[in-house]
Amino acid sequence: MLSIFILIGAYRYYAQLAEKFGKTKWHYGLLAIGVYLGTQLFFGFSYGIYKGITDPNALDNVDYTGYSIVNIVSWIISIAAVYGVYQLLEKKFVKEQVNKPSMEIEKIGDQEV
């Protein structure tokens, strides 16, 4: 349930970034969902492989209900990944905006004297 709230927050966070720089909002919202779920899957598979190698009998007693330290750590890592990609995109968009002086050139003719 908490993952759903995190996904909604990540979607809206990226959509606001896209709107701020005039990009398609839902593309970046889906990117946020992909980053979050991809990080969750990567962490889950990595932990499962680790548990399988170190203690094969532990895999028979896996319980998917409730909260555990592994779940909390995976949420924190996934949120950090979403935030990191957000920061990279923001820097990229700011750099693109600075490199495009055409917007300022087009505004020159619009001013009435």
C-alpha positions, 0 to 999 in steps of 0.5 A: 500500500505504501508503494502505491503512495510513493508511486503517485508521489513520484509520478506527480513530482516528475510531471511537475518537472516536465510542466516546468520545462514544457515537456510532456508530463505523462512521459516523465511520470511514467519514467518515474514509475519505471525508475521506482519499480526498476529499482525495487525489482533490482533490489528484490532480485539482488536480495533473493540471490544473496539469500539463496546463495548464503542460506538456501533453506531461508527461501522456503520460509519467505513471507510477503505480508507485512513490513520488514527491514528489507522492505523499508530499505528497498523503499528508501533506496528506490526513493533515493534513485527516483530523486537522483534521476530527478536531479539529473533531469533537472540539470539537463533541462536547465542546461538545455534551456540555457543553450536555446537562445531562440526563445529570447530571439523570438520575443524581440519582435513581439514587443510593441514600442 
